[in-house]
Amino acid sequence: MLLAFTAVIIAGAMVPLALNATGHDRTSFIQETVDTVSTDAAVAQPRLVNPNATDPPLVTVLRQVRAAGDGLLILRRGNQVGGSLTHQGMPPGNWTQLAEEADAQVRDTSQARQPVTENTGSWIVAATPVYSPAGPLVGTVILARSTAALNRDILALWVILGTVAVLAMLAAALLAFALARWVSRPLAGL
């Protein structure tokens, strides 16, 4: 009875807790990707407005992206010659279409420039349009982040909670055995 009660408590409390934590981790990872692509777009804006300009902050961003194992794609758009300004470590995909979706969202809704996200299996990809200070579209920045580290963290959480559950069941079994012996000894003596 004690083992069944412990199993119900574990299943009723730990599983929803783990599911909630993994959902929160995924949401935080996506939001961090959105924030990063917005920052990268702000850094890339001067280079997209003037492709001949040297841009040390963009070089720093490219180094950080490479060190993290992420992918970064900066596309020229608008009235300028199309094409990739930077293409680094991107997974396979139709990134031009994602850039069009990001650009169309702003054109269709006239809302603030919010990045568009896409989950492509083991990558979270975010795209954001970049505008010149005068207003026209000059490009799109697309950032792809691998979910490998996130998946490792989630697996570690499940392993920890599973270990706690097994230890709780063992403790409940030992307690049940000790209680059974404690009750049965006086009865056997009678």
C-alpha positions in Angstrom: 0.0 0.0 0.0 2.8 2.4 0.9 4.6 1.5 -2.4 1.4 2.2 -4.4 0.9 5.5 -2.6 4.5 6.5 -3.3 4.2 5.6 -7.0 1.0 7.7 -7.2 2.7 10.7 -5.6 5.7 10.4 -7.9 3.6 10.0 -11.0 1.2 12.8 -9.9 3.9 15.3 -8.9 7.2 14.6 -10.6 5.9 13.9 -14.2 3.9 17.1 -14.5 6.8 19.0 -12.9 9.3 17.6 -15.4 6.9 18.3 -18.4 6.4 21.9 -17.2 10.2 22.4 -16.7 11.0 21.0 -20.2 8.3 23.2 -21.8 9.7 26.2 -20.0 13.2 25.3 -21.1 12.1 25.1 -24.7 10.2 28.4 -24.6 13.2 30.1 -23.0 15.5 28.7 -25.7 13.2 30.0 -28.4 13.0 33.4 -26.8 16.8 33.5 -26.4 17.1 32.7 -30.1 14.6 35.5 -31.0 16.5 38.0 -28.8 19.9 37.0 -30.3 18.7 37.3 -33.9 17.3 40.8 -33.0 20.7 41.8 -31.6 22.5 40.3 -34.6 20.2 42.3 -36.9 21.0 45.5 -35.2 24.7 44.8 -35.6 24.3 43.8 -39.2 22.2 46.9 -40.2 25.1 49.3 -41.0 26.7 46.6 -43.2 23.4 46.0 -45.0 22.8 49.7 -45.6 26.4 50.2 -46.9 27.9 46.8 -48.1 31.3 48.4 -48.6 31.6 49.5 -45.0 33.9 47.7 -42.6 32.1 46.5 -39.6 34.2 45.2 -36.6 31.1 44.5 -34.4 29.7 42.1 -37.2 33.0 40.3 -37.2 32.7 39.8 -33.5 29.2 38.4 -33.9 30.4 36.0 -36.6 33.1 34.7 -34.3 30.6 34.2 -31.5 28.2 32.4 -33.8 31.0 30.1 -35.0 32.2 29.4 -31.4 28.6 28.5 -30.4 28.2 26.1 -33.4 25.2 28.1 -34.6 24.4 29.2 -38.1 24.0 32.8 -39.3 22.7 34.0 -42.7 22.5 37.7 -43.6 20.6 38.3 -46.8 20.6 41.5 -48.8 17.0 42.5 -49.8 15.0 45.4 -51.1 16.3 47.6 -53.9 19.9 46.3 -53.5 21.4 43.3 -55.3 20.0 40.2 -53.7 22.2 37.5 -52.3 24.0 36.4 -49.2 26.2 38.8 -47.3 27.2 36.2 -44.8 26.4 32.5 -44.8 27.9 30.6 -41.9 27.1 27.2 -40.6 23.5 27.1 -41.6 21.7 23.7 -41.7 20.0 22.8 -45.0 16.7 24.6 -45.5 14.8 27.1 -47.6 16.0 30.2 -45.8 14.9 32.5 -48.6 11.3 31.5 -48.0 11.7 32.0 -44.2 13.1 35.5 -45.0 10.1 36.2 -47.2 7.8 35.2 -44.3 9.6 37.5 -41.9 9.4 40.4 -44.4 5.8 39.7 -45.3 4.7 39.7 -41.6 5.8 43.3 -41.3 4.4 44.4 -44.6 1.0 42.7 -44.0 0.4 43.7 -40.4 2.3 47.0 -40.1 3.3 45.9 -36.7 6.6 46.0 -34.9 9.4 44.0 -36.5 9.0 40.6 -34.7 11.3 37.7 -35.7 9.7 34.7 -37.2 10.7 31.3 -35.7 10.7 27.8 -37.2 11.5 24.5 -35.5 13.4 22.3 -38.0 13.9 19.2 -35.9 17.3 19.7 -34.2 17.4 23.4 -35.0 15.5 26.5 -33.9 15.7 29.1 -36.6 14.7 32.8 -36.2 14.5 35.4 -39.0 14.1 39.1 -38.7 13.9 41.8 -41.3 16.3 44.7 -41.2 15.4 48.2 -42.3 17.6 51.2 -43.0 17.1 54.3 -40.8 15.2 55.8 -43.7 12.7 52.9 -43.6 13.1 50.6 -46.6 13.9 46.9 -46.2 17.7 46.3 -46.7 18.0 42.7 -45.6 17.0 39.8 -43.4 19.1 38.1 -40.7 18.5 34.4 -40.0 20.0 32.7 -37.0 19.9 28.9 -36.6 20.7 27.4 -33.1 21.2 23.7 -32.5 18.9 22.2 -29.9 21.5 19.6 -28.9 22.5 21.4 -25.7 18.8 22.0 -24.8 18.1 18.3 -25.4 21.0 17.3 -23.2 19.7 19.5 -20.4 16.2 18.0 -20.7 17.6 14.5 -20.7 19.7 15.3 -17.6 16.5 16.6 -15.9 14.6 13.4 -16.6 17.6 11.3 -15.4 17.7 13.3 -12.1 13.9 13.0 -11.6 14.0 9.3 -12.5 16.8 8.7 -10.0 14.9 10.5 -7.3 11.8 8.4 -8.2 13.8 5.1 -7.9 15.3 6.2 -4.6 11.9 7.2 -3.3 10.5 3.8 -4.2 13.4 2.0 -2.6 13.0 4.1 0.6 9.3 3.3 0.5 10.0 -0.4 0.1 12.5 -0.4 3.0 10.0 1.6 5.2 7.2 -0.8 4.3 9.4 -3.8 5.1 10.4 -2.3 8.5 6.8 -1.4 9.4 5.6 -4.9 8.4 8.3 -6.5 10.7 7.5 -4.0 13.5 3.8 -5.0 13.4 4.4 -8.7 12.9 6.9 -9.3 15.7 4.5 -8.6 18.6 1.8 -10.6 16.8 4.1 -13.6 16.3 5.1 -13.4 20.0 1.5 -13.7 21.0 
